[in-house]
Amino acid sequence: MFSDPLHCQACVRLADHLAQLRVRHPEWHARPVPSFGSLDSEFLVLGLAPGEKGANRTGRPFSGDVAGELLYPALRKFGFASLDKPLDEEGNAASGMVLSNCRITNAVRCLPPENKPTGAEIRACNTHLCAELAAMPNLKVVLALGTIAHQALLRARGLRPSRYAFGHDVAHSLPGGLLLVDSYHCSGYNWRTGRLSRDSFEAVFERVHNALTGTGSDQIAQ
């Protein structure tokens, strides 16, 4: 059974960075961030890494920062989440947030300095992603948020990233029947610069929803 790497210190740079943050902010999570949602889900959202004042602080993926303000409403709109906001009134991860047939994780579980993980750190954390994928027997669709997540998923499946080009709202049928759907990351930067809008982001979730319900053009092998 897969277990989230809550105490992993394999990457010395990341472990040291988090240790320093825990000294400055003892109330923060500041450790590897566990995935959110059931391993029995058919849908996995794969991000890059925790944000410093987001998941790194709250301990829940995509909570506490702008990225979650796009992600969770989109999940709710298409029936994958029960609430718009995954935070309570005090800014903590809300216990009432429930995901439906969806799990959320990151390619890198620890906050990297300047939000930039090294290639070695991405590869080291890929072992956890491999184990997580293997523990999801019903998985049918993975939504990769950004190029790094896209490449991490392909490597975890033993596939060459060069064979599957990343593109916003692009779907790839992978060997074994898994559907990989790509999106620009729902970061504050992409939102502020107009690279990603709420409509263009929600269009990706409509594609995922249609694929899972059999109402869209993307096919999932049975």
Backbone as CSV, one residue per row, in Angstrom:
resi,resn,N_x,N_y,N_z,CA_x,CA_y,CA_z,C_x,C_y,C_z
1,MET,0.841,-1.194,0.000,0.000,0.000,0.000,0.880,1.249,0.000
2,PHE,0.528,2.203,-0.845,1.297,3.441,-0.936,1.147,4.258,0.342
3,SER,2.247,4.825,0.787,2.248,5.715,1.934,2.956,7.002,1.544
4,ASP,2.328,8.141,1.789,2.938,9.419,1.435,4.274,9.601,2.145
5,PRO,5.276,10.123,1.423,6.629,10.279,2.001,6.722,11.474,2.933
6,LEU,6.027,11.401,4.067,5.931,12.551,4.963,7.244,12.897,5.651
7,HIS,8.151,11.933,5.728,9.409,12.179,6.441,10.622,12.016,5.520
8,CYS,10.392,12.070,4.232,11.493,11.900,3.280,12.490,13.060,3.382
9,GLN,13.764,12.719,3.417,14.831,13.728,3.421,15.898,13.355,2.390
10,ALA,15.462,12.708,1.328,16.397,12.224,0.312,17.129,13.363,-0.387
11,CYS,16.474,14.501,-0.531,17.088,15.650,-1.196,17.594,16.618,-0.127
12,VAL,18.887,16.651,0.052,19.479,17.422,1.156,19.129,18.903,1.056
13,ARG,19.203,19.457,-0.138,18.906,20.887,-0.305,17.479,21.196,0.134
14,LEU,16.527,20.364,-0.257,15.126,20.593,0.093,14.891,20.381,1.590
15,ALA,15.498,19.334,2.152,15.340,19.071,3.584,15.896,20.219,4.417
16,ASP,17.048,20.757,4.033,17.633,21.884,4.754,16.762,23.132,4.644
17,HIS,16.224,23.340,3.440,15.363,24.504,3.215,14.122,24.437,4.100
18,LEU,13.502,23.278,4.189,12.308,23.125,5.021,12.636,23.246,6.504
19,ALA,13.786,22.729,6.906,14.197,22.848,8.309,14.346,24.312,8.711
20,GLN,14.913,25.116,7.815,15.064,26.543,8.095,13.703,27.236,8.188
21,LEU,12.764,26.819,7.317,11.428,27.411,7.347,10.695,27.050,8.640
22,ARG,10.892,25.839,9.136,10.222,25.431,10.375,10.726,26.237,11.569
23,VAL,11.989,26.660,11.512,12.528,27.509,12.578,11.873,28.884,12.527
24,ARG,11.758,29.439,11.321,11.168,30.773,11.160,9.654,30.758,11.337
25,HIS,9.020,29.660,10.933,7.561,29.565,10.972,7.153,28.223,11.591
26,PRO,7.266,28.069,12.886,6.988,26.775,13.520,5.544,26.324,13.356
27,GLU,4.641,27.245,13.021,3.235,26.878,12.852,2.952,26.329,11.447
28,TRP,3.903,26.437,10.526,3.711,25.944,9.166,3.923,24.431,9.095
29,HIS,3.363,23.817,8.052,3.597,22.393,7.786,5.077,22.174,7.446
30,ALA,5.568,22.835,6.415,7.000,22.863,6.038,7.653,21.480,6.041
31,ARG,6.991,20.537,5.441,7.485,19.174,5.260,6.975,18.668,3.908
32,PRO,7.343,17.455,3.504,6.724,16.916,2.290,5.203,16.974,2.413
33,VAL,4.547,17.452,1.364,3.093,17.629,1.413,2.406,16.360,0.912
34,PRO,1.531,15.768,1.731,0.848,14.549,1.307,-0.181,14.816,0.222
35,SER,-0.502,13.792,-0.524,-1.544,13.899,-1.536,-2.894,14.055,-0.859
36,PHE,-3.873,14.498,-1.630,-5.221,14.745,-1.125,-6.200,13.978,-2.000
37,GLY,-7.049,13.156,-1.391,-8.035,12.390,-2.143,-7.741,10.906,-2.099
38,SER,-8.705,10.126,-2.558,-8.642,8.674,-2.452,-7.768,8.038,-3.534
39,LEU,-7.058,6.983,-3.140,-6.286,6.192,-4.104,-7.190,5.409,-5.049
40,ASP,-8.459,5.295,-4.731,-9.403,4.591,-5.597,-9.936,5.466,-6.724
41,SER,-9.523,6.720,-6.771,-10.040,7.672,-7.751,-9.631,7.312,-9.175
42,GLU,-10.457,7.747,-10.114,-10.160,7.573,-11.540,-9.384,8.754,-12.109
43,PHE,-9.326,9.843,-11.373,-8.762,11.103,-11.861,-7.688,11.591,-10.899
44,LEU,-6.506,11.896,-11.451,-5.396,12.428,-10.662,-4.958,13.770,-11.219
45,VAL,-4.914,14.790,-10.371,-4.357,16.100,-10.732,-2.915,16.125,-10.254
46,LEU,-2.003,16.397,-11.178,-0.568,16.373,-10.872,0.016,17.763,-11.063
47,GLY,0.411,18.390,-9.953,1.018,19.710,-10.012,2.531,19.640,-10.008
48,LEU,3.174,20.785,-9.807,4.636,20.852,-9.803,5.195,20.608,-8.405
49,ALA,4.962,21.544,-7.497,5.516,21.458,-6.132,4.704,22.387,-5.237
50,PRO,4.772,22.217,-3.925,4.033,23.100,-3.020,4.497,24.551,-3.138
51,GLY,3.554,25.478,-2.994,3.901,26.885,-2.916,4.329,27.226,-1.496
52,GLU,5.232,28.195,-1.355,5.776,28.500,-0.024,4.691,28.852,0.981
53,LYS,3.793,29.772,0.612,2.749,30.196,1.542,1.420,29.495,1.250
54,GLY,1.476,28.524,0.343,0.299,27.734,0.036,0.387,26.392,0.732
55,ALA,0.556,25.320,-0.058,0.564,23.966,0.500,1.695,23.747,1.491
56,ASN,2.823,24.393,1.293,3.926,24.260,2.238,3.524,24.770,3.628
57,ARG,2.640,25.758,3.642,2.155,26.305,4.919,1.000,25.485,5.476
58,THR,0.037,25.131,4.609,-1.198,24.498,5.078,-1.106,22.980,5.182
59,GLY,-0.221,22.367,4.374,-0.133,20.921,4.360,-1.107,20.251,3.426
60,ARG,-1.808,21.033,2.604,-2.748,20.463,1.641,-2.442,21.027,0.252
61,PRO,-2.363,20.162,-0.776,-2.038,20.647,-2.118,-2.997,21.739,-2.590
62,PHE,-2.430,22.781,-3.167,-3.188,23.861,-3.800,-4.140,24.561,-2.831
63,SER,-3.744,24.718,-1.594,-4.550,25.500,-0.662,-3.696,26.627,-0.107
64,GLY,-4.327,27.776,0.087,-3.642,28.899,0.699,-2.991,29.865,-0.263
65,ASP,-3.110,29.615,-1.570,-2.539,30.561,-2.527,-3.436,30.661,-3.756
66,VAL,-3.019,31.471,-4.729,-3.859,31.771,-5.885,-4.168,30.521,-6.709
67,ALA,-3.236,29.593,-6.800,-3.447,28.398,-7.625,-4.723,27.665,-7.218
68,GLY,-4.959,27.578,-5.921,-6.160,26.903,-5.448,-7.437,27.646,-5.775
69,GLU,-7.325,28.967,-5.943,-8.501,29.767,-6.284,-8.996,29.470,-7.690
70,LEU,-8.139,28.919,-8.520,-8.562,28.450,-9.844,-8.908,26.972,-9.817
71,LEU,-8.073,26.176,-9.138,-8.230,24.727,-9.198,-9.508,24.244,-8.527
72,TYR,-9.736,24.624,-7.279,-10.858,24.037,-6.543,-12.234,24.427,-7.096
73,PRO,-12.459,25.674,-7.523,-13.743,25.972,-8.172,-13.960,25.161,-9.454
74,ALA,-12.889,24.929,-10.206,-13.019,24.110,-11.423,-13.380,22.673,-11.065
75,LEU,-12.740,22.132,-10.026,-13.072,20.785,-9.576,-14.528,20.715,-9.125
76,ARG,-14.961,21.720,-8.392,-16.339,21.723,-7.903,-17.327,21.818,-9.065
77,LYS,-17.033,22.660,-10.040,-17.957,22.859,-11.149,-18.248,21.566,-11.894
78,PHE,-17.239,20.689,-11.981,-17.420,19.452,-12.734,-17.589,18.226,-11.837
79,GLY,-17.926,18.481,-10.568,-18.333,17.410,-9.689,-17.224,16.658,-8.988
80,PHE,-16.005,17.207,-8.983,-14.874,16.525,-8.352,-14.581,17.015,-6.933
81,ALA,-15.223,18.091,-6.494,-14.981,18.633,-5.151,-16.277,19.177,-4.583
82,SER,-16.366,19.205,-3.247,-17.602,19.598,-2.580,-17.656,21.077,-2.230
83,LEU,-16.500,21.750,-2.166,-16.456,23.149,-1.763,-15.563,23.947,-2.710
84,ASP,-15.844,25.248,-2.816,-14.999,26.118,-3.632,-13.652,26.375,-2.980
85,LYS,-13.652,26.568,-1.653,-12.432,26.986,-0.972,-11.977,25.910,0.015
86,PRO,-10.717,25.464,-0.116,-10.214,24.420,0.782,-9.635,24.970,2.070
87,LEU,-10.029,26.201,2.470,-9.517,26.803,3.704,-10.669,27.192,4.616
88,ASP,-10.423,27.160,5.918,-11.427,27.624,6.855,-11.258,29.127,7.088
89,GLU,-12.035,29.684,8.007,-12.014,31.129,8.221,-10.682,31.623,8.766
90,GLU,-9.893,30.733,9.355,-8.601,31.120,9.905,-7.455,30.872,8.926
91,GLY,-7.788,30.471,7.718,-6.761,30.243,6.707,-6.105,28.893,6.780
92,ASN,-6.707,27.947,7.517,-6.162,26.595,7.609,-6.864,25.679,6.615
93,ALA,-6.229,24.551,6.302,-6.843,23.597,5.395,-8.170,23.125,5.983
94,ALA,-9.244,23.281,5.246,-10.583,23.004,5.751,-10.851,21.509,5.825
95,SER,-11.301,21.054,6.994,-11.589,19.631,7.164,-12.818,19.216,6.378
96,GLY,-13.680,20.180,6.011,-14.903,19.844,5.296,-14.723,19.647,3.806
97,MET,-13.563,19.985,3.259,-13.336,19.808,1.835,-13.278,18.328,1.493
98,VAL,-14.090,17.900,0.536,-14.127,16.502,0.111,-13.955,16.437,-1.402
99,LEU,-13.086,15.551,-1.855,-12.928,15.300,-3.282,-13.736,14.067,-3.661
100,SER,-14.235,14.065,-4.881,-15.026,12.951,-5.379,-14.372,12.382,-6.633
101,ASN,-13.919,11.132,-6.560,-13.292,10.446,-7.692,-12.080,11.207,-8.201
102,CYS,-11.389,11.890,-7.299,-10.254,12.734,-7.680,-9.201,12.710,-6.576
103,ARG,-7.953,12.748,-6.982,-6.818,12.839,-6.056,-5.883,13.918,-6.584
104,ILE,-5.218,14.615,-5.681,-4.313,15.704,-6.065,-2.950,15.440,-5.452
105,THR,-1.915,15.575,-6.253,-0.555,15.386,-5.767,0.387,16.308,-6.533
106,ASN,1.678,16.217,-6.243,2.685,17.028,-6.929,3.841,16.168,-7.406
107,ALA,4.480,16.614,-8.469,5.655,15.907,-8.985,6.798,15.971,-7.991
108,VAL,6.899,17.074,-7.250,7.893,17.251,-6.195,7.133,17.559,-4.919
109,ARG,7.341,16.788,-3.859,6.513,16.898,-2.658,6.969,17.999,-1.712
110,CYS,8.202,18.482,-1.868,8.750,19.498,-0.965,8.892,20.838,-1.672
111,LEU,8.732,21.904,-0.912,8.944,23.249,-1.445,10.400,23.429,-1.861
112,PRO,10.671,23.743,-3.129,12.045,24.041,-3.538,12.346,25.530,-3.378
113,PRO,13.583,25.882,-3.062,13.938,27.306,-3.009,13.612,27.992,-4.330
114,GLU,13.010,29.171,-4.242,12.633,29.979,-5.399,11.681,29.223,-6.332
115,ASN,10.989,28.224,-5.795,10.025,27.432,-6.579,10.653,26.739,-7.769
116,LYS,11.951,26.423,-7.676,12.656,25.804,-8.804,13.369,24.527,-8.344
117,PRO,12.727,23.366,-8.514,13.413,22.115,-8.179,14.476,21.803,-9.220
118,THR,15.527,21.136,-8.805,16.562,20.720,-9.745,16.111,19.445,-10.452
119,GLY,16.798,19.122,-11.549,16.489,17.886,-12.258,16.657,16.668,-11.373
120,ALA,17.697,16.675,-10.544,17.944,15.545,-9.649,16.829,15.408,-8.622
121,GLU,16.304,16.527,-8.133,15.215,16.479,-7.153,13.933,15.963,-7.787
122,ILE,13.672,16.373,-9.012,12.487,15.886,-9.725,12.588,14.381,-9.943
123,ARG,13.761,13.924,-10.331,13.950,12.482,-10.565,13.848,11.690,-9.267
124,ALA,14.380,12.240,-8.178,14.322,11.540,-6.901,12.879,11.376,-6.440
125,CYS,12.081,12.404,-6.620,10.688,12.352,-6.173,9.833,11.506,-7.117
126,ASN,10.330,11.232,-8.304,9.563,10.435,-9.247,9.321,9.021,-8.730
127,THR,10.198,8.548,-7.846,9.978,7.222,-7.261,8.687,7.195,-6.451
128,HIS,8.370,8.293,-5.775,7.121,8.369,-5.010,5.922,8.419,-5.951
129,LEU,6.059,9.139,-7.057,4.967,9.200,-8.028,4.727,7.827,-8.648
130,CYS,5.781,7.109,-8.960,5.650,5.754,-9.517,4.859,4.864,-8.561
131,ALA,5.208,4.937,-7.285,4.520,4.111,-6.288,3.064,4.527,-6.143
132,GLU,2.805,5.808,-6.215,1.435,6.296,-6.083,0.579,5.841,-7.255
133,LEU,1.104,5.950,-8.460,0.372,5.501,-9.640,0.065,4.010,-9.563
134,ALA,1.026,3.243,-9.093,0.841,1.797,-8.972,-0.229,1.443,-7.952
135,ALA,-0.472,2.350,-7.007,-1.455,2.106,-5.955,-2.837,2.649,-6.310
136,MET,-3.017,3.109,-7.548,-4.308,3.635,-7.992,-4.890,2.707,-9.065
137,PRO,-5.572,1.655,-8.670,-6.025,0.638,-9.621,-7.090,1.115,-10.595
138,ASN,-7.808,2.187,-10.251,-8.904,2.665,-11.098,-8.533,3.877,-11.938
139,LEU,-7.276,4.281,-11.881,-6.858,5.520,-12.538,-7.076,5.473,-14.051
140,LYS,-7.734,6.508,-14.569,-8.011,6.595,-16.003,-7.480,7.872,-16.641
141,VAL,-7.475,8.978,-15.880,-7.059,10.272,-16.430,-6.111,10.965,-15.465
142,VAL,-5.006,11.486,-15.997,-4.094,12.333,-15.225,-4.059,13.707,-15.877
143,LEU,-4.304,14.730,-15.088,-4.182,16.111,-15.555,-2.845,16.649,-15.083
144,ALA,-1.952,16.935,-16.005,-0.628,17.474,-15.685,-0.665,18.985,-15.798
145,LEU,-0.350,19.660,-14.695,-0.338,21.117,-14.667,1.080,21.608,-14.912
146,GLY,1.386,21.899,-16.159,2.701,22.391,-16.528,3.612,21.315,-17.088
147,THR,4.687,21.766,-17.712,5.605,20.864,-18.409,6.301,19.888,-17.476
148,ILE,6.719,20.343,-16.309,7.443,19.454,-15.393,6.540,18.315,-14.935
149,ALA,5.296,18.631,-14.607,4.355,17.577,-14.219,4.111,16.622,-15.379
150,HIS,3.959,17.162,-16.573,3.777,16.359,-17.787,4.935,15.374,-17.965
151,GLN,6.146,15.863,-17.864,7.318,15.008,-18.041,7.456,13.998,-16.908
152,ALA,7.111,14.412,-15.683,7.210,13.504,-14.538,6.263,12.329,-14.694
153,LEU,5.051,12.593,-15.168,4.086,11.504,-15.359,4.587,10.528,-16.410
154,LEU,5.112,11.037,-17.508,5.611,10.169,-18.572,6.785,9.323,-18.093
155,ARG,7.697,9.923,-17.350,8.835,9.156,-16.821,8.364,8.091,-15.841
156,ALA,7.369,8.418,-15.037,6.841,7.452,-14.079,6.185,6.268,-14.784
157,ARG,5.726,6.499,-16.003,5.116,5.422,-16.794,6.125,4.744,-17.720
158,GLY,7.404,5.138,-17.600,8.437,4.532,-18.421,8.406,4.972,-19.867
159,LEU,7.900,6.179,-20.122,7.754,6.686,-21.487,8.688,7.869,-21.721
160,ARG,9.078,8.071,-22.972,9.951,9.189,-23.321,9.145,10.464,-23.481
161,PRO,9.455,11.494,-22.690,8.722,12.760,-22.830,8.797,13.350,-24.232
162,SER,9.876,13.093,-24.957,10.021,13.660,-26.303,8.969,13.140,-27.280
163,ARG,8.319,12.055,-26.946,7.303,11.482,-27.841,5.931,12.102,-27.630
164,TYR,5.776,12.874,-26.546,4.470,13.441,-26.215,4.661,14.922,-25.894
165,ALA,4.349,15.766,-26.846,4.584,17.202,-26.683,3.550,17.817,-25.744
166,PHE,4.031,18.655,-24.826,3.138,19.359,-23.912,2.409,20.469,-24.649
167,GLY,1.138,20.643,-24.339,0.366,21.748,-24.885,-0.900,21.943,-24.079
168,HIS,-1.313,23.162,-23.889,-2.512,23.416,-23.092,-3.742,22.803,-23.741
169,ASP,-4.528,22.090,-22.939,-5.757,21.417,-23.379,-5.478,20.404,-24.490
170,VAL,-4.334,19.746,-24.376,-3.963,18.669,-25.306,-4.038,17.352,-24.546
171,ALA,-4.574,16.316,-25.192,-4.711,15.000,-24.562,-3.845,13.980,-25.289
172,HIS,-3.264,13.070,-24.521,-2.433,12.001,-25.065,-2.950,10.658,-24.547
173,SER,-3.252,9.741,-25.438,-3.616,8.387,-25.039,-2.334,7.594,-24.863
174,LEU,-2.069,7.153,-23.649,-0.833,6.462,-23.327,-1.032,4.951,-23.359
175,PRO,0.039,4.208,-23.536,-0.060,2.747,-23.491,-0.698,2.284,-22.179
176,GLY,-1.561,1.299,-22.279,-2.251,0.814,-21.093,-3.595,1.467,-20.867
177,GLY,-3.943,2.447,-21.717,-5.262,3.060,-21.634,-5.356,4.326,-20.818
178,LEU,-4.261,4.779,-20.229,-4.303,6.007,-19.437,-4.357,7.225,-20.353
179,LEU,-5.202,8.185,-19.993,-5.293,9.432,-20.749,-4.560,10.528,-19.988
180,LEU,-3.584,11.155,-20.633,-2.854,12.288,-20.072,-3.392,13.562,-20.697
181,VAL,-3.890,14.458,-19.864,-4.401,15.752,-20.317,-3.494,16.837,-19.749
182,ASP,-3.093,17.762,-20.596,-2.177,18.824,-20.192,-2.895,20.155,-20.010
183,SER,-2.376,20.949,-19.089,-2.847,22.317,-18.914,-1.693,23.183,-18.455
184,TYR,-1.745,24.461,-18.831,-0.837,25.399,-18.181,-1.110,25.354,-16.683
185,HIS,-0.083,25.580,-15.885,-0.246,25.561,-14.441,-1.130,26.730,-14.005
186,CYS,-1.975,26.478,-13.023,-2.894,27.517,-12.541,-2.203,28.431,-11.527
187,SER,-1.014,28.852,-11.843,-0.244,29.739,-10.964,-0.752,31.170,-11.056
188,GLY,-0.420,31.943,-10.019,-0.783,33.344,-10.052,-0.160,34.065,-11.237
189,TYR,1.066,33.668,-11.594,1.747,34.311,-12.721,0.981,34.079,-14.020
190,ASN,0.607,32.838,-14.288,-0.107,32.539,-15.533,-1.468,33.213,-15.570
191,TRP,-2.081,33.344,-14.396,-3.383,33.999,-14.332,-3.242,35.504,-14.552
192,ARG,-2.284,36.122,-13.887,-2.100,37.579,-14.005,-1.683,38.006,-15.403
193,THR,-0.850,37.206,-16.049,-0.362,37.574,-17.380,-1.349,37.235,-18.491
194,GLY,-2.431,36.557,-18.153,-3.423,36.210,-19.168,-3.109,34.963,-19.954
195,ARG,-2.031,34.289,-19.604,-1.716,33.044,-20.302,-2.795,31.997,-20.050
196,LEU,-3.386,32.066,-18.854,-4.449,31.143,-18.482,-5.616,31.936,-17.928
197,SER,-6.798,31.683,-18.448,-8.016,32.311,-17.937,-8.865,31.248,-17.247
198,ARG,-9.853,31.686,-16.504,-10.743,30.721,-15.860,-11.444,29.866,-16.907
199,ASP,-11.868,30.502,-18.014,-12.568,29.752,-19.058,-11.664,28.715,-19.712
200,SER,-10.426,29.107,-20.027,-9.526,28.163,-20.704,-9.102,27.041,-19.760
201,PHE,-9.051,27.336,-18.453,-8.715,26.310,-17.475,-9.879,25.343,-17.302
202,GLU,-11.086,25.877,-17.213,-12.249,25.018,-17.031,-12.531,24.171,-18.268
203,ALA,-12.095,24.628,-19.432,-12.263,23.824,-20.641,-11.498,22.502,-20.526
204,VAL,-10.366,22.543,-19.832,-9.577,21.323,-19.621,-10.353,20.351,-18.739
205,PHE,-11.006,20.858,-17.716,-11.776,19.996,-16.820,-13.021,19.448,-17.508
206,GLU,-13.557,20.210,-18.414,-14.682,19.685,-19.196,-14.216,18.499,-20.039
207,ARG,-13.017,18.593,-20.599,-12.445,17.485,-21.371,-12.285,16.248,-20.476
208,VAL,-11.757,16.454,-19.273,-11.571,15.344,-18.341,-12.919,14.723,-17.971
209,HIS,-13.874,15.570,-17.615,-15.199,15.089,-17.239,-15.827,14.281,-18.370
210,ASN,-15.740,14.784,-19.584,-16.329,14.091,-20.724,-15.646,12.754,-20.983
211,ALA,-14.322,12.722,-20.792,-13.591,11.474,-20.999,-14.009,10.422,-19.981
212,LEU,-14.195,10.838,-18.743,-14.559,9.886,-17.689,-16.006,9.420,-17.792
213,THR,-16.867,10.281,-18.335,-18.283,9.923,-18.445,-18.630,9.345,-19.812
214,GLY,-17.642,9.337,-20.725,-17.894,8.787,-22.055,-18.683,9.692,-22.958
215,THR,-18.711,10.998,-22.631,-19.491,11.932,-23.429,-18.635,12.795,-24.337
216,GLY,-17.312,12.602,-24.305,-16.417,13.430,-25.120,-15.746,12.626,-26.208
217,SER,-14.900,13.308,-26.958,-14.204,12.666,-28.080,-12.984,11.893,-27.646
218,ASP,-12.412,12.232,-26.455,-11.236,11.513,-25.973,-11.648,10.140,-25.463
219,GLN,-10.975,9.128,-25.911,-11.317,7.759,-25.563,-10.378,7.226,-24.479
220,ILE,-10.958,6.480,-23.558,-10.174,5.797,-22.530,-10.347,4.308,-22.746
221,ALA,-9.253,3.618,-22.998,-9.340,2.184,-23.250,-9.819,1.455,-22.000
222,GLN,-10.688,0.487,-22.200,-11.232,-0.294,-21.076,-10.449,-1.591,-20.915
